[in-house]
Amino acid sequence: MAALNDIARYLLETAASFYLILTVLRGMLQLARADFYNPISQFVVRVTNPPLRVIHRVIPNAGRFDPAVLLLAVAVQILAIVAKLALAGVALPDLTSLVIWGLLGVMGLIINTYLIALVVMIVISWVAPGTRHPAVLLTYQITEPIMSPVRSMLPSMGGLDFSPIVIFIAINMIQIALRHMATAAGLPLQLVMGI
């Protein structure tokens, strides 16, 4: 019976994590005004559209920032937390704690996604500069809105771009703050994806 419980927990974590990543990616693509004709963008939109259509009946789209996407991501995170706690046989915390835990998890996932996208862009710029793969183009479109303001603030360094270093430092500071907020909120870190 314990093996079945572990398998169920693993499948739940995998499915929830995958859908949560797609939901967060949808929000990031909208914020960056990424190319929605890209096949990866179309897949993300197709997978996340059904619940968002329902949420959009109550919460309208606000342009680049879509609060419905954030609400869906937090809801998926909360449902995953509740399911994990139920499978472990642990009592559920109050609703306020669940919402705070869900928000912290989604914020952590957004930060981690930017971190991974930056690392991918740096590696690709060394290994295969100028590639036109759809995933590379989307990664560039996602990271450019946070890279260009930092790049414009830094003085010219003879063709070297130090903006990723500044952004890595900022991301690490945000991750430290999120971990401390999660600890203060009583969040068991293994419950959420992203922190």
C-alpha positions in Angstrom: 0.0 0.0 0.0 2.9 2.4 0.7 4.3 1.8 -2.8 0.9 2.7 -4.3 0.8 5.9 -2.2 4.3 6.8 -3.3 3.4 6.2 -7.0 0.2 8.3 -6.7 2.2 11.1 -5.1 4.8 10.9 -7.8 2.2 11.0 -10.6 0.4 13.8 -8.9 3.5 15.9 -8.5 4.6 15.3 -12.1 1.2 16.2 -13.6 0.7 19.3 -11.3 4.3 20.5 -11.9 3.9 20.1 -15.7 0.6 22.0 -15.8 1.9 24.6 -13.4 5.0 25.3 -15.6 2.8 25.6 -18.6 0.5 28.1 -16.8 3.4 30.2 -15.6 4.9 30.1 -19.1 1.7 31.3 -20.5 1.7 34.3 -18.2 5.4 35.0 -19.1 4.7 34.8 -22.8 1.8 37.3 -22.5 3.9 39.7 -20.4 6.7 39.5 -23.0 4.3 39.7 -25.9 6.0 36.7 -27.4 5.2 35.3 -30.8 2.0 33.3 -30.4 2.4 31.8 -33.8 5.3 29.9 -32.5 4.4 26.2 -32.2 5.4 26.0 -28.6 3.3 29.1 -27.8 0.4 27.5 -29.5 0.7 24.3 -27.5 0.9 26.3 -24.2 -2.2 28.3 -25.2 -4.1 25.2 -26.3 -3.4 23.4 -23.0 -4.1 26.3 -20.7 -7.1 27.8 -22.5 -9.9 25.6 -21.2 -9.7 26.7 -17.5 -8.8 30.2 -18.5 -11.9 30.6 -20.6 -14.0 29.8 -17.5 -12.0 32.2 -15.3 -12.1 35.0 -18.0 -15.9 35.0 -17.6 -15.4 36.4 -14.1 -12.0 38.1 -14.4 -11.4 39.9 -17.7 -8.0 40.0 -19.4 -6.1 43.1 -18.5 -3.8 43.3 -21.5 -0.2 42.2 -21.0 -0.8 41.1 -17.4 -3.6 38.6 -17.2 -4.8 38.1 -13.6 -6.7 35.0 -14.6 -3.4 33.2 -15.4 -2.0 34.1 -12.0 -5.2 32.9 -10.4 -5.0 29.6 -12.3 -1.4 29.1 -11.3 -2.1 29.7 -7.7 -5.2 27.4 -7.8 -3.1 24.6 -9.4 -0.5 25.1 -6.7 -3.1 25.0 -3.9 -4.8 21.9 -5.4 -1.4 20.2 -5.6 -0.6 21.1 -2.0 -4.0 19.8 -0.8 -3.6 16.6 -2.7 -0.1 16.0 -1.4 -1.2 16.6 2.2 -4.3 14.3 1.7 -2.1 11.5 0.3 0.3 11.9 3.3 -2.6 11.8 5.7 -1.7 15.2 7.1 -4.4 17.7 8.3 -5.0 20.6 6.0 -4.0 24.1 7.1 -6.4 27.0 7.0 -7.4 28.6 3.6 -5.3 31.7 4.2 -2.1 29.6 4.7 -2.9 27.7 1.6 -3.3 30.9 -0.5 -0.1 32.3 0.9 1.8 29.0 0.2 0.3 28.9 -3.3 1.4 32.5 -4.0 4.9 32.0 -2.7 5.2 28.8 -4.8 4.1 30.5 -8.0 6.4 33.5 -7.4 9.3 31.1 -6.8 8.5 29.2 -9.9 8.4 32.4 -12.0 11.8 33.4 -10.6 13.3 29.9 -11.3 11.9 29.9 -14.8 13.6 33.2 -15.5 16.8 31.8 -14.1 16.7 28.7 -16.3 15.8 30.8 -19.3 18.8 33.0 -18.7 21.1 30.1 -18.4 19.8 28.6 -21.6 20.3 31.9 -23.4 23.8 32.2 -22.2 24.7 28.6 -23.2 23.1 29.0 -26.6 24.9 32.2 -27.2 28.2 30.3 -26.8 27.3 27.0 -28.5 24.9 28.0 -31.3 24.6 31.7 -31.8 22.0 32.8 -34.3 20.0 29.6 -34.1 16.3 29.9 -35.2 14.8 27.0 -33.2 11.3 27.9 -31.9 12.3 27.2 -28.3 15.3 29.4 -28.5 13.3 32.2 -30.0 10.7 32.0 -27.2 13.5 31.9 -24.6 15.0 35.0 -26.1 11.6 36.7 -26.1 10.9 35.8 -22.5 14.3 37.0 -21.2 14.7 40.2 -23.3 12.2 42.3 -21.3 14.2 41.8 -18.2 17.6 42.0 -19.9 17.2 45.2 -22.0 16.5 47.6 -19.1 19.6 46.2 -17.2 21.7 46.3 -20.4 20.7 49.9 -21.0 21.8 50.9 -17.4 25.2 49.3 -17.7 28.1 51.2 -19.3 29.5 49.8 -22.6 32.0 47.0 -21.8 33.6 46.6 -25.2 31.0 44.2 -26.6 30.6 42.1 -23.4 27.1 41.8 -21.9 27.2 41.8 -18.1 23.5 42.2 -17.7 23.0 38.4 -17.0 25.3 38.7 -14.0 23.3 41.6 -12.6 20.1 39.7 -13.1 21.5 36.5 -11.5 22.4 38.6 -8.4 18.9 40.0 -8.3 17.3 36.6 -8.8 19.4 35.1 -6.0 18.3 38.0 -3.7 14.7 37.4 -4.5 15.1 33.6 -3.9 16.6 34.3 -0.5 13.7 36.6 0.4 11.1 34.1 -0.8 12.7 31.3 1.2 12.6 33.5 4.3 9.0 34.5 3.6 8.1 30.8 3.1 9.7 29.9 6.4 7.9 32.7 8.2 4.6 31.5 6.6 5.2 28.0 8.0 5.5 26.5 4.5 7.1 23.1 4.3 9.3 23.7 1.3 8.9 20.2 -0.2 5.1 20.9 -0.6 5.5 23.5 -3.4 7.2 23.6 -6.6 9.4 26.7 -7.1 11.0 27.3 -3.7 
